[in-house]
Amino acid sequence: MFQTGHYLLESGISLGLFYLLYWLLLRKQTFFGLNRLILLGTALLSLVIPLFHFSLPASPQEGSILYVVELLTWEVTETGLEGVSQPAGNILVSHLLPAVYLSGVIFFFLRFLVQVFHIVSLIRSGRKLQTDHAVVILTSKDIPAFSFFRWIVVNEKMWEKGNISGMLTHEKEHIRRRHSFDILFLELLTMIHWFNPFAWLYRISVKQVHEYQADREVIRQGANTLHYQNLILQQIFGQQFFRFVNHFNQFHLKKRFTMMTDNRKRKTAAWRSLALIPAAAVLIALLGFNSKPGGMAWNQSSVADTIIQITAENTPQTEGNIPSDQEEEIFFVVEDMPVFVYKGDTSQNAFRHYIAENLVYPEEAHKQGIEGKVYVQFIVEKDGKMSNADIIRGAHELLDMEALRVIKECQQVWIPGRQRGKAVRVAFTFPIVFALNGSEKETS
């Protein structure tokens, strides 16, 4: 869950930064198409950036064995890839907060489904009229006109009164520009970030831009501005709204009316939008890049970089199959974490010392100058033995085999982890970096 929390934090920061730039630089501009593109693009970018990291080449340091250890807690050091950075026994972080977050996601998802059901019911039960590029649905419900994909839902009494060409033009413009797809994306965004005010501000701003675009088309086609504004006001009071469709009458009417008469083309708008480029570059640099060896991969930003770099000495030995899984709960954080005992050492460095003394560089990998980072996952069983060793992210077959061998051949027994006084199975992930020093790389 920590990994999910880390993702939500990073994407939330991105949403906040991008939205503040939009609010400061572009919200008053009348390039509505550009504003829509920027809002949707930055929202999507905020969701995508934290998912990846792009590794930059790093020169391995000299020495036969080198420990690179960040100042992190024991729990993070031994379970880094699984993202367990909270102290053991932290019930609030490990149980309550995930439950609250998931409850919010489920609530907003169910609310979305209910509204979709109501809209589909209106469409299915209403009288259908085919028009150019849209299907008009006449309903007896006292609701304002709205569009949903290719359907325009209109109150039948309003339809019979006539004089609603401006409203139809407005809704057809929503359909032509495919605004419903934007709305669905924003629903997804607010489901994921239901706790984040910037996600909701994105939602409001995009829907505002939708209305500006549709209003502009109505005015462009020759509608009387004052008459059109009165038509909007007639639909406002005492009517029910669906939250995620495009309504003919929306909020922020003062801004809408102002934008209808603001035909200025500010030349600075396009230049202001360029300010988002360095902002995006900074975010990618901060959230997406690291200086460790490797290519592009899923961003394991919660990985604790407690690694071992070794140089080539001997050839490896490989063995065995991965043990089959047991049908029991596996923990990543427990009140008393497992303790590795090696040559009388029970400190957090004991397991690293075991790896450093027993891991050897594959001879063939040495000859070919192969380097990389391997992530090995295993389980400390209730009896303290290690099982289910597996490679969850490899670097090269030769390096993967050696990393797996040194874990599977370990005969040392751990002091098992305990939760509420009972021994439990605890999963660990250990990253190992194979790196040749400078002289060896030149020779190979």
Secondary structure, DSSP 8 states (H G I E B T S, - for coil): -HHHHHHHHHHHHHHHHHHHHHHHHTTT-S-HHHHHHHHHHHHHHHHHGGGEEEE------SSSEEEE--S--HHHHHHGGGT--S-TT-HIIIIIHHHHHHHHHHHHHHHHHHHHHHHHHHHHHSEEEEETTEEEEEESS----EEETTEEEEEHHHHHH---HHHHHHHHHHHHTTHHHHHHHHHHHHHHTTT-HHHHHHHHHHHHHHHHHHHHHHHHTT--HHHHHHHHHHTTTT----TTSEESS-S-HHHHHHHHH-----THHHHHHTTHHHHHHHHIIIIIEE-SS--EEE--TT----EEEE---S------------SS-EESS-SB--EE-BTTB-STTHHHHHHHHH----HHHHHHT--EEEEEEEEE-TTS-EEEEEEEE-S-HHHHHHHHHHHHT----EE--EETTEE-EEEEEEEEEE---HHHHHH-
